[in-house]
């Protein structure tokens, strides 16, 4: 008695349907983004004036000396000067 073989179908994934869905979603978001209106509201103005940025340059020369403002300084004095300028 011979056994019959079943017809096995392999599972395949079609990328065509996925690209169609992505394309439709893209069209949907493009169209709806144009329909959304932005609210016109005014932000309050700042009362403070803009502060100019403070430039602090610390250099180390080839001899290992620290320079702050073009003058040779110790690391502790540079640290104190920077802390006072930040406050």
C-alpha positions as CSV (number, residue, x, y, z in Angstrom):
1,X,0.0,0.0,0.0
2,X,1.6,3.2,-1.1
3,X,1.3,6.4,1.0
4,X,0.4,9.5,-0.7
5,X,2.6,12.5,-0.2
6,X,1.0,15.7,0.8
7,X,1.5,18.8,-1.2
8,X,3.6,21.0,1.0
9,X,3.4,24.7,0.2
10,X,6.2,26.8,1.4
11,X,5.3,30.0,3.3
12,X,6.4,33.0,1.2
13,X,6.4,36.6,2.1
14,X,5.5,39.1,-0.6
15,X,7.1,42.5,-0.3
16,X,4.7,44.0,-2.8
17,X,1.9,44.2,-0.3
18,X,4.2,45.7,2.4
19,X,5.4,48.4,0.0
20,X,1.8,49.2,-0.9
21,X,0.8,49.7,2.7
22,X,3.9,51.9,3.4
23,X,3.1,54.0,0.3
24,X,-0.5,54.5,1.4
25,X,0.6,55.5,4.9
26,X,3.1,58.0,3.4
27,X,0.3,59.5,1.3
28,X,-2.0,59.7,4.3
29,X,0.6,61.5,6.5
30,X,1.6,63.9,3.8
31,X,-2.0,64.9,3.2
32,X,-3.0,65.2,6.8
33,X,0.0,67.2,7.7
34,X,-1.0,69.9,5.2
35,X,-4.5,70.1,6.7
36,X,-3.3,70.7,10.3
37,X,-3.1,74.4,11.1
38,X,-0.6,75.7,13.5
39,X,-2.0,77.8,16.4
40,X,-1.0,81.4,16.3
41,X,0.0,82.4,19.8
42,X,2.4,85.0,21.0
43,X,5.2,84.2,23.4
44,X,6.0,86.7,26.1
45,X,9.1,88.8,25.5
46,X,12.0,88.5,27.9
47,X,12.6,91.5,30.2
48,X,16.3,90.7,30.6
49,X,18.9,91.9,28.2
50,X,21.2,89.5,26.5
51,X,24.5,89.0,28.2
52,X,27.6,88.9,26.1
53,X,29.5,85.6,26.4
54,X,32.6,85.7,28.6
55,X,35.7,84.2,27.1
56,X,38.0,82.5,29.4
57,X,41.3,81.1,28.0
58,X,43.6,78.9,30.0
59,X,46.8,77.8,28.2
60,X,49.6,75.4,29.1
61,X,52.9,76.1,27.5
62,X,55.7,73.6,26.6
63,X,57.3,74.0,30.0
64,X,54.0,73.0,31.8
65,X,53.3,76.6,33.1
66,X,49.7,77.7,33.2
67,X,48.8,81.0,31.5
68,X,45.5,82.8,32.2
69,X,44.9,86.0,30.4
70,X,48.4,85.8,28.9
71,X,50.1,85.8,32.3
72,X,51.8,82.9,34.1
73,X,49.6,81.9,37.0
74,X,49.3,79.0,39.5
75,X,46.6,76.4,39.1
76,X,44.9,77.5,42.3
77,X,44.8,81.2,41.3
78,X,43.3,80.2,37.9
79,X,40.7,78.1,39.6
80,X,39.7,81.0,41.9
81,X,39.6,83.4,39.0
82,X,37.4,81.1,37.0
83,X,35.0,80.5,39.9
84,X,34.7,84.3,40.5
85,X,34.0,84.9,36.7
86,X,31.4,82.2,36.6
87,X,29.4,83.7,39.5
